[in-house]
Amino acid sequence: MDPHRPVARAFCADAPPVQVRNLRKRYRRGPWANEDISFAAVGGEILGIIGPNGAGKTTLIRQITTELRPTSGEVRVFGIDAVARPHAVKRLMGVMPQEGTLYWGLSVRHHLRIFAKLRGLRGRAAAHRCEELIADLGLREHRDKTTETLSGGLRRRVLLGIAAVADSPLLILDEPSVGLDPEARRDLWELLRSYRRRGKTVLLSTHYMEEAEALCSRVGIIQKGSLRALDTVERLYAAYGYDYKITFATADGIATTSSSSGSLSAARTNTGMLAPSCRADGTTSPSMPEAMASAPSWLQNE
């Protein structure tokens, strides 16, 4: 056993890390924020929940982390009922909220040490884990700075470190890369991949499709509070994606570049409008407005 890791608490390793059944949430006198959501995470995967702002991602996450009580339905974490036994569930997860508050006047190192001890690490084990996270998150030159002096992106890294400090079997992240620069985002992705390689499960919400592509084993698409699809990125592209072709004018002449991600294709004309383009078999693909008109309603711009 690694002496620098917290002792894992008893849980059913054969149960899904997260299982949601017929989950519904309605705020008082408001619309349904989540409607009849059901899914199960697989151990050792990174499962992404993607959708636009206001789609219901954070409401879903907060019910799984026990911050909100569902109106109806069930949430289980490693087989434990999250509503009936919230404290037992919290011991099995690390959580990074979309908006988190750090303590002004405390350094990065102090934050991690305090939360390490709150999560059960002691003495040298806590110190070792904190230094490990400071290195992994690229915070060495900031370790002794107080958090009010840090940029928004650096504060997000500290929040991620707090979520990961206990090395829990489940990590739940609500839009973790918001505010991070490209280099910091790549570092975050590598850290999450290393977490997955050690058999941990990650559930994250995002509105960046490239993040979902880079990280996630499967992706759930949430729109207007409902889970509209859940599958691998490749299968989602095959079912709902579009080929596209872009033609643009340069000072030296006409240059063309194209890419393929699905079944539809479109080209940009010199008027700036999307127009039909030719497929390899000689048939003509629809314009983007025509393509979107034939797409499922939940993929269309509203």
Beta strands, then each sheet from edge to edge (+ up, - down):
strand 1: 19-26
strand 2: 32-40
strand 3: 46-50
strand 4: 72-77
strand 5: 80-81
strand 6: 93-96
strand 7: 170-174
strand 8: 201-206
strand 9: 218-223
strand 10: 226-231
strand 11: 244-250
strand 12: 253-259
strand 13: 267-268
strand 14: 274-275
sheet 1: 2+ 1- 4+ 5-
sheet 2: 6+ 7+ 8+ 3+ 9+ 10-
sheet 3: 11+ 12-
sheet 4: 13+ 14-
end
